[in-house]
């Protein structure tokens, strides 16, 4: 019987896949939270979304610790533009 070919996946590839999956799950959970009409089920989706957010944060922190991901500070002009757009003064 021929030996099965094995593929080695690096820690970085695994973490990249985890982060990508968490982003996709977050989108699905958020959509379910918004569109669900049953209160109990919506609360379950909110809890799943919250848990997913925590996992994503942990994974991103690990990637940053390993130097695989860096977050650039937000540009202050961009922040002000977004603030003016979404939080207009009354």
N, C-alpha and C positions, 0 to 999 in steps of 0.2 A: 504494500500500500504506500503510495507516495506521501511524503511528509507535507503537512500544511505549511504554506508560506506565511510567515509572521511579519507584521508591520509594527514598527516601534513608533509610538507617538510620544512626543516630548511633553514635558510638564507645561511648557508655554502653549503648545497647541491645545492641550486639554483645557487650560484655563481660558484661552481664547474662545473655545467652543462653549464653555460654561457661561461666560459673559454674554456671548451672542444669544444663547438660549434664554438667559434671564431677560434680556431686552425684548425678545419676541414674546415670552410669557407675560411680561409686564403689559405689553400692548393688548394682549388678549384679555387678561384679567381686568384691565381698566375699561375695556369695551363692555365686558360683562357687567361690571359695576354700574356703568351708566345705563345700560339697556335693560337690566333685569327688573321686572316688576314685582316679584315676590320678595318681601322684606327680608325674610330669613335667608333665602338664597343669596340675595344681594350682600347681606352681612358676611356670609361665607366667602363670597368673592372678594370683598374688602379685606377680610383677614388673609386670604391667599395673596392678594396684591401686597399687603403689608409685609408678609413673610418673604415674598419674592424680593421685595425691595431690600430687606435686610441681607438676604443671601447675595444679591447683586453688589451691595456695598462691601460685604466681606471679601468677595472675589476681586473687586476692583482694588481694595486696599492691599490685598496680597500681590496683585500684579504691580502695583506701585512700589511696594516694598522690594520686589525683585528687579525693579527698574525697567519693566516691560511696558509700562504705561505712564505717561506724565500728563498732568493737567496744567494747562496754561492758565494764568490768572485772567479773569475777564477784563476786557478793555472798558475803562470807566465811561468813555463816550458811548460805547455800545449799550452799556447798562442804562445810561440816561435816556437813550433813544427808545429802548424797550419800556422803560418806566413811563415815559411820556405817552407812548402808544397804548399801553395796557392799564395804566393807572393815572388817567388824566386828572388834573387838579380840578376841584369843584368851585 
